[in-house]
Amino acid sequence: ILIRSSFCFCRFGLSNKFEAEFPSSLTGKVAPEEFKASISRVNSCLKKNLPVNVRWLLCGCLCCCCTLGCSMWPVICLSKRVSSTI
């Protein structure tokens, strides 16, 4: 299944928004309403977590030299948590 993203902003492989347009390849496999509801849930989860991840990313980048890269762990953990939530 291929889901196109609007590619506004991408961090650690996660796009911040996916298109809600129903792909023709899913006709007969998934109801359009079900697809739209699923995509809207994913988009709302990504929208809710984006500001937190950006703040941690900026903080991690600023402190990266002092902490020898360990300050990036919160960003990686948050990204994994969002992926597992989705």
Salt bridges, closest charged atoms under 4 A:
GLU21 OE2 - ARG4 NH2 3.47
